């Protein structure tokens, strides 16, 4: 076991050589971003908190994601859909870009020690555990922010219902909070059942709130540190050596929960009750205070047009487009928005009948000549493939090379930063790191961030405190392009065998396979092969789970195989 661990550590170190250029490029991009130099300890899972840390990572922060050593983030198993190669969950991929994964058992004493050491090196802590769960593990705010660990840390805790009240110990996902918090009651058709939103909207909103709160806390901490520097300089100038008062706890505890974020996001719906004691009801796509403001069916089956006439001038323009000036504008009951709301049913019946007389394409052509908000109902495929999204320089979709899934397409950050005096935007939307395989960066974090030596890391791996993924790497030592080409072809064939659907049940599959080419070496190694019983001269690659301590140098071989 020790030999395997030592070999796997060497393999991990060499594996990084392949991505040196990519890492330098990513580091160079991160250096130009707003949160360059900020490190985040991400103790979260599912969506709300991971979405928050993903936004911080987009802005240049280094995100170290702590995952359960066996199962990882729950969303890794949420599917389908999964990628064809590697079987990575599309859900997990959607909210974990620009992160590094450390598979760690935080319940063990050694695992807690790793968390303490990481906390000393991090600026921000983000978690979404149940209230009190981390306190029981001695990983609560008071434990992490004490003077022996990191009194300056910004500790953000995201829960479902907060730390007070009768719901405090309730577990809650987005759909539960939507039901309890009032959003589901106002979502859906007027004569239908309550509905949840199509996306986990409260999780996303909470992640955005947390992201903004963390940025404000960073700003506050920087201001406090600047003030301390000024005080220290003044004391030195006055020859005052009493610096005991200089050291202050500049950290901050941030508590945020899904229910409060949902209630705050009800905006005008909540205000309707607070001001007018009006309890809103479901209107489908319509608006409680504006008419017309909804979708209308067209002559085409299952094709709709959404129209928003938010003022009297827009309504007059709508009547002109639909040739309804004489029918609607001459009637007093449709002259103002307040009157139109009172006569909602009659007005909508007239508009619906008119919209059904033409196709969607015909209506879009007529509306294109007027300045009134409108748009067709489109699905996800239509909008992502639309000319508007595809034709811009700013790309919301990027393709990245994933460690196990290969090439995957992911959404990027929609924010655009352009510094004063520059024409080029900051690369906020560039994906520097693809979503990680479980434990993909375990060794890197322990070695580079914490400075653990090899013996210490070996001990953590042997005890099951830290887990790294199965790695299978081909080393190609050759000094000419023809050998390199032949080796690359063999590697591609082997990689396809690893992911073949015809593998025997229980066959070992590496988490990811990599090809590393060293053109400057002439050392030759023989690949372990197995001849078939038939007379064919082809060789079959044999997957062996054993780590061979010795490799016999050969003049004709060009490959050395290692597995961790």
C-alpha positions in Angstrom: 0.0 0.0 0.0 2.8 2.4 0.9 4.5 1.7 -2.5 1.2 2.4 -4.3 0.8 5.7 -2.4 4.4 6.8 -3.1 4.0 5.9 -6.8 0.7 7.7 -7.0 2.2 10.8 -5.5 5.0 10.7 -8.1 2.4 10.2 -10.8 0.4 13.2 -9.6 3.5 15.4 -9.7 4.4 14.4 -13.2 0.7 14.7 -14.3 0.9 18.4 -13.5 3.8 18.8 -16.0 1.3 18.4 -18.8 -0.8 21.3 -17.7 2.0 23.7 -16.8 1.2 26.0 -19.7 -2.5 25.8 -18.9 -2.0 26.6 -15.2 0.2 29.5 -16.0 -2.3 30.8 -18.5 -5.1 30.4 -15.9 -2.9 32.1 -13.2 -2.2 35.0 -15.6 -5.9 35.5 -16.3 -6.7 35.3 -12.5 -4.1 37.9 -11.8 -6.1 40.5 -13.8 -9.4 39.7 -12.1 -11.0 41.7 -9.2 -10.6 38.9 -6.6 -7.1 37.9 -7.5 -5.2 36.6 -4.4 -8.4 35.8 -2.5 -8.8 32.2 -1.4 -12.1 30.6 -0.5 -12.7 27.5 1.6 -15.9 26.0 0.0 -17.6 23.6 2.5 -20.9 23.6 0.5 -22.8 21.3 -1.7 -26.0 21.2 -4.0 -26.7 24.7 -5.5 -27.2 27.8 -3.4 -23.7 28.0 -1.8 -21.8 26.4 -4.7 -23.4 29.0 -7.0 -22.1 31.7 -4.7 -18.6 30.3 -4.6 -18.6 29.8 -8.4 -19.3 33.5 -8.9 -16.4 34.3 -6.6 -14.2 31.9 -8.6 -15.2 33.6 -11.8 -13.9 36.9 -10.4 -10.5 35.4 -9.7 -10.7 33.9 -6.3 -9.1 30.4 -5.7 -11.9 28.1 -4.6 -11.0 25.0 -2.6 -14.1 22.7 -2.5 -14.2 20.2 0.3 -16.1 17.1 -0.6 -17.1 13.8 1.1 -14.3 11.3 0.2 -16.7 8.6 -1.0 -19.8 10.4 -2.4 -18.7 13.9 -3.0 -21.2 16.6 -3.6 -24.8 15.2 -3.8 -25.3 16.7 -7.3 -22.6 14.4 -8.7 -25.3 11.7 -8.7 -28.2 13.9 -9.8 -29.2 12.8 -13.3 -29.7 12.1 -16.1 -28.3 13.7 -18.0 -24.7 12.6 -17.6 -21.8 13.1 -19.9 -21.1 10.2 -22.3 -17.5 9.9 -21.1 -16.8 9.9 -17.4 -20.5 9.9 -16.5 -20.3 13.4 -14.9 -23.6 14.9 -13.8 -24.8 17.9 -15.9 -26.1 19.4 -12.7 -22.8 19.3 -10.9 -21.0 20.7 -14.0 -23.4 23.7 -14.0 -22.3 25.2 -10.7 -18.7 24.1 -10.0 -16.5 25.7 -12.6 -13.2 27.4 -11.6 -12.9 25.2 -8.4 -10.5 22.7 -7.0 -11.7 19.6 -5.3 -10.2 18.2 -2.0 -11.8 14.9 -1.0 -11.6 15.0 2.8 -13.1 13.3 5.8 -13.9 16.3 8.0 -15.3 14.1 10.9 -11.9 12.6 11.6 -9.4 14.4 13.8 -6.8 14.5 11.0 -9.4 15.9 8.7 -10.3 18.6 11.1 -6.6 19.5 11.4 -6.5 19.9 7.6 -9.5 22.2 7.8 -7.9 24.3 10.6 -4.7 24.6 8.5 -6.7 25.5 5.4 -8.7 28.1 7.3 -5.4 29.9 8.3 -4.7 30.2 4.6 -8.1 31.3 3.4 -9.9 34.7 3.4 -13.5 33.3 3.1 -15.4 30.4 4.4 -18.7 29.3 2.8 -20.9 26.4 4.1 -24.5 25.3 4.0 -24.7 22.8 6.8 -27.7 22.5 9.1 -27.5 25.0 12.0 -25.3 23.6 14.8 -23.8 20.8 12.7 -20.4 22.4 12.3 -20.4 23.5 16.0 -20.6 19.8 17.0 -17.5 19.1 14.9 -15.7 22.1 16.4 -15.8 23.8 13.0 -18.2 26.6 13.8 -17.5 30.3 13.5 -16.1 30.7 17.0 -13.8 27.7 16.4 -12.5 29.0 13.1 -12.3 32.7 13.9 -10.3 32.4 17.2 -6.9 34.0 17.4 -5.1 30.7 16.9 -6.6 30.1 13.5 -8.0 33.0 11.6 -9.7 36.0 13.3 -9.9 37.8 10.0 -11.9 35.2 8.1 -15.2 36.0 6.5 -17.5 33.2 7.6 -20.6 32.8 5.5 -23.2 30.3 6.6 -26.2 29.5 4.3 -29.2 27.6 5.7 -32.8 26.9 4.7 -34.6 28.7 7.5 -32.0 30.6 9.5 -30.7 30.1 13.1 -33.8 31.2 15.0 -37.5 30.4 15.0 -39.5 27.2 15.0 -38.2 26.2 11.5 -34.6 26.3 12.5 -34.0 22.5 12.5 -36.1 21.9 9.3 -34.1 20.7 6.4 -35.1 22.4 3.2 -34.4 22.3 -0.5 -35.5 25.0 -3.0 -38.9 23.4 -3.7 -39.8 23.2 0.0 -38.8 26.8 0.6 -40.8 27.9 -2.5 -43.9 26.2 -1.0 -43.5 27.6 2.5 -42.4 31.1 1.4 -45.3 32.1 -0.8 -43.7 32.0 -4.2 -45.4 28.7 -5.3 -48.8 30.1 -4.3 -48.5 32.9 -6.9 -47.0 30.7 -9.6 -49.1 28.9 -12.1 -52.4 29.4 -14.0 -55.2 31.1 -12.3 -57.5 28.1 -12.4 -54.6 25.5 -11.9 -52.5 24.1 -9.1 -49.6 26.0 -7.5 -46.3 25.4 -9.4 -42.6 25.8 -8.7 -40.5 27.8 -11.0 -38.7 25.9 -13.8 -35.3 26.5 -12.2 -34.3 26.4 -8.6 -34.7 30.1 -8.4 -34.5 30.6 -4.6 -31.2 28.7 -4.6 -29.8 31.0 -7.3 -31.2 34.2 -5.6 -29.7 33.1 -2.3 -26.3 32.5 -4.0 -26.4 36.0 -5.5 -27.3 37.6 -2.1 -24.5 35.7 -0.4 -22.0 36.6 -3.1 -22.8 40.3 -2.7 -22.7 40.1 1.1 -19.2 38.5 0.9 -17.9 41.2 -1.4 -19.2 43.9 1.0 -17.5 42.1 4.0 -14.2 41.9 2.0 -14.5 45.7 1.4 -15.2 46.3 5.1 -12.2 44.2 6.2 -9.9 46.0 3.8 -11.1 49.3 5.2 -10.5 48.1 8.8 -7.0 47.0 7.9 -6.2 50.3 6.2 -7.3 52.1 9.3 -5.1 49.9 11.5 -2.1 50.7 9.3 -2.7 54.4 9.7 -3.0 54.1 13.5 0.2 52.0 13.6 2.0 54.6 11.5 0.8 57.4 13.8 1.9 55.5 16.9 5.3 54.9 15.5 5.6 58.6 14.7 4.6 59.4 18.3 7.1 56.8 19.6 4.3 54.8 21.2 5.3 51.2 21.4 2.0 50.0 22.9 0.6 48.0 20.0 -1.8 45.8 21.9 -4.8 47.7 20.7 -3.8 47.4 17.1 -4.7 43.8 16.7 -8.4 43.6 16.0 -10.7 40.9 14.7 -11.5 42.1 11.3 -13.4 39.0 10.3 -17.2 38.8 10.0 -20.0 36.3 10.4 -22.6 36.3 7.6 -25.8 34.4 8.1 -28.2 34.1 5.2 -31.1 31.7 4.5 -33.3 30.7 1.6 -36.6 31.7 3.2 -35.5 35.3 4.0 -34.1 35.6 0.5 -37.4 34.4 -1.0 -39.5 36.8 1.1 -37.2 39.7 0.2 -37.6 38.7 -3.5 -41.4 38.9 -3.4 -40.9 42.7 -3.7 -44.2 44.2 -5.1 -46.2 41.1 -4.1 -45.2 41.5 -0.5 -45.7 45.3 -0.7 -49.2 44.8 -2.0 -50.1 43.1 1.2 -48.1 45.4 3.5 -49.6 48.5 1.9 -53.1 47.4 0.7 -53.6 44.2 2.7 -54.1 42.5 -0.7 -53.2 38.8 -0.9 -52.0 38.2 -4.5 -53.2 35.2 -6.5 -52.0 33.2 -9.4 -52.2 35.0 -12.8 -50.2 32.6 -15.0 -48.0 34.9 -17.1 -50.2 37.9 -16.5 -49.5 40.8 -14.1 -51.7 41.7 -11.1 -51.3 45.5 -11.7 -50.7 45.8 -15.5 -52.9 44.8 -18.5 -51.9 43.6 -21.0 -48.8 42.0 -19.7 -48.7 38.3 -20.6 -48.5 35.7 -23.4 -51.1 35.3 -26.1 -51.7 32.2 -28.4 -51.2 32.7 -32.1 -52.6 30.9 -35.1 -49.7 28.4 -34.9 -50.3 25.5 -32.5 -48.3 25.8 -29.3 -46.6 29.1 -30.4 -47.1 32.2 -28.2 -46.2 35.8 -28.3 -45.5 37.7 -25.0 -46.5 41.4 -25.0 -46.0 44.1 -22.3 -47.9 47.3 -22.7 -46.9 49.0 -19.4 -48.3 52.5 -20.1 -51.0 54.2 -22.1 -48.7 55.1 -25.0 -47.6 51.5 -25.3 -51.2 50.3 -25.3 -52.1 52.8 -28.1 -49.2 51.4 -30.1 -50.4 47.9 -29.5 -53.9 48.8 -30.8 -52.3 50.3 -33.9 -50.3 47.1 -34.6 -53.4 45.0 -34.2 -55.7 47.3 -36.1 -57.9 47.7 -33.0 -57.9 51.5 -32.6 -61.6 51.9 -33.3 -62.5 48.9 -31.2 -60.5 49.7 -28.0 -59.2 53.3 -28.0 -62.7 54.8 -28.4 -63.9 53.1 -25.3 -63.5 54.9 -22.0 -63.0 51.7 -20.0 -59.7 51.0 -21.8 -58.3 54.5 -21.6 -56.0 54.1 -18.6 -54.1 51.1 -17.0 -56.2 51.3 -13.9 -59.4 50.9 -16.0 -57.9 48.2 -18.1 -57.1 46.2 -14.9 -60.7 46.6 -13.8 -61.9 45.3 -17.1 -59.2 42.7 -17.5 -61.3 39.8 -18.7 -63.1 41.7 -21.4 -60.0 43.2 -22.8 -58.0 40.0 -22.8 -60.8 38.2 -24.6 -60.7 40.8 -27.5 -56.9 40.7 -27.7 -56.7 36.8 -27.6 -59.2 36.5 -30.5 -57.2 39.0 -32.6 -53.8 37.3 -31.9 -55.2 34.0 -33.0 -55.9 35.3 -36.5 -52.2 35.5 -37.5 -49.2 33.2 -37.2 -46.3 34.0 -34.9 -44.0 34.9 -37.7 -46.6 37.4 -39.0 -47.0 39.0 -35.6 -43.2 39.2 -35.1 -42.9 41.0 -38.5 -45.6 43.5 -37.6 -44.2 44.2 -34.1 -40.7 44.7 -35.5 -41.7 48.1 -37.0 -42.8 49.4 -33.6 -41.0 50.1 -30.3 -43.1 48.0 -27.9 -41.7 45.2 -25.7 -42.5 41.8 -27.1 -41.0 38.4 -27.8 -41.8 34.8 -28.7 -41.8 31.9 -26.2 -38.5 29.9 -26.8 -37.1 26.8 -25.3 -33.5 26.5 -24.0 -32.2 25.1 -27.3 -33.7 28.0 -29.3 -32.3 30.7 -27.2 -28.8 29.1 -26.9 -28.7 28.6 -30.7 -30.2 32.0 -31.5 -28.5 34.5 -33.6 -28.4 37.0 -30.8 -26.5 34.7 -28.4 -24.2 33.2 -31.1 -23.2 36.4 -32.9 -21.8 38.4 -30.0 -18.1 38.7 -29.1 -19.1 38.1 -25.5 -19.8 34.3 -25.3 -22.1 32.9 -22.7 -21.2 29.3 -23.7 -17.6 28.0 -23.7 -16.1 24.6 -24.4 -13.5 23.3 -21.9 -11.6 20.0 -21.6 -12.8 18.1 -18.6 -10.5 15.6 -16.9 -12.8 12.6 -17.4 -15.7 13.8 -19.6 -13.5 15.2 -22.4 -14.8 18.3 -24.2 -17.9 19.8 -22.5 -19.8 23.0 -23.1 -20.6 25.2 -20.0 -22.3 28.5 -19.3 -20.1 31.3 -18.2 -20.4 34.4 -16.0 -22.7 37.0 -17.7 -21.0 40.1 -16.1 -18.7 42.3 -18.3 -16.0 44.5 -16.7 -14.2 47.1 -18.8 -11.5 49.1 -17.0 -11.3 52.9 -17.5 -9.1 53.7 -20.5 -9.2 50.1 -21.9 -11.2 48.7 -24.7 -10.7 45.1 -23.8 -12.9 43.5 -21.1 -11.6 41.7 -18.1 -11.9 37.9 -18.7 -14.5 37.3 -16.0 -16.3 34.9 -18.4 -13.3 32.8 -19.2 -13.4 29.4 -17.6 -9.9 28.9 -16.1 -10.6 25.5 -14.5 -13.3 22.9 -15.6 -15.5 21.5 -12.8 -13.2 19.0 -10.9 -13.3 15.3 -10.6 -13.8 14.2 -7.0 -10.5 14.8 -5.2 -8.8 15.9 -8.4 -6.7 18.5 -6.6 -6.3 16.8 -3.2 -2.5 16.4 -3.5 -2.0 19.9 -5.0 -3.9 21.5 -2.1 -2.1 19.6 0.6 1.3 20.1 -1.0 1.2 23.6 -2.5 -1.3 25.4 -0.2 -0.5 23.7 3.1 3.1 22.6 2.5 2.6 19.1 3.7 5.5 16.7 3.0 5.1 13.4 1.2 5.2 11.3 4.3 2.4 13.3 5.9 0.3 13.1 2.7 0.9 9.3 2.5 -0.4 8.9 6.1 -3.6 10.9 5.3 -4.2 8.8 2.2 -3.5 5.5 3.9 -5.9 6.4 6.8 -8.6 7.3 4.3 -8.7 10.9 5.5 -7.9 12.1 2.0 -8.9 10.5 -1.2 -7.5 11.1 -4.7 -9.0 9.8 -7.9 -7.8 6.8 -9.8 -5.2 8.0 -12.3 -3.8 6.1 -15.3 -1.1 7.9 -17.1 1.0 7.0 -20.2 4.5 8.3 -20.4 5.9 8.6 -23.9 9.7 9.0 -24.0 10.8 9.5 -27.6 13.0 11.8 -29.6 11.2 12.1 -33.0 7.8 13.1 -34.3 7.1 9.7 -35.9 7.4 7.9 -32.6 5.3 10.5 -31.0 2.6 10.1 -33.6 2.6 6.3 -33.3 2.4 6.5 -29.5 -0.4 9.0 -29.6 -2.5 6.7 -31.8 -1.9 3.8 -29.3 -2.9 6.1 -26.4 -6.1 7.0 -28.1 -6.9 3.4 -28.8 -6.2 2.5 -25.1 -8.4 5.5 -23.9 -11.3 4.3 -26.0 -10.9 0.8 -24.5 -11.1 2.3 -21.0 -14.4 3.9 -21.7 -15.8 1.1 -23.9 -19.3 -0.2 -23.1 -18.1 -3.7 -23.8 -15.9 -3.9 -20.7 -16.4 -6.9 -18.4 -18.5 -6.3 -15.3 -16.4 -5.1 -12.4 -13.5 -4.1 -14.7 -11.4 -1.3 -13.3 -11.9 2.1 -15.0 -9.6 5.0 -14.4 -11.2 8.3 -13.3 -9.3 10.0 -16.2 -6.6 9.0 -18.6 -3.9 11.4 -19.7 -1.2 11.5 -22.3 2.2 13.1 -21.5 4.8 13.5 -24.1 8.5 14.1 -23.2 10.4 14.9 -26.4 13.7 15.5 -24.7 14.1 12.0 -23.2 15.5 8.9 -24.9 14.8 6.4 -22.1 12.8 3.5 -23.4 10.3 1.3 -21.6 8.4 -1.7 -22.6 4.6 -1.7 -22.4 3.2 -4.8 -20.7 1.2 -6.6 -23.4 -0.7 -9.8 -23.7 -0.8 -11.9 -26.8 -4.1 -13.3 -28.1 -4.6 -17.0 -28.6 -5.3 -16.5 -32.3 -2.6 -16.2 -34.8 -3.1 -12.5 -35.3 0.0 -10.3 -34.7 -2.0 -7.5 -32.9 -1.3 -6.9 -29.3 -4.0 -6.4 -26.6 -3.4 -3.9 -23.9 -3.7 -5.6 -20.5 -5.1 -3.5 -17.7 -3.4 -4.6 -14.5 -4.3 -3.3 -11.1 -0.8 -4.2 -9.7 1.9 -1.6 -9.5 5.2 -3.0 -10.8 8.1 -1.7 -8.9 10.5 -2.5 -11.8 10.2 -1.7 -15.5 12.7 -3.4 -17.8 14.3 -1.0 -20.2 14.0 -2.1 -23.8 15.4 -0.6 -27.0 12.2 -1.0 -28.9 9.6 0.0 -26.3 8.5 3.6 -25.9 5.9 3.6 -23.2 5.9 3.4 -19.4 2.6 2.8 -17.7 1.8 3.9 -14.2 -1.4 3.7 -12.3 -2.5 5.3 -9.1 
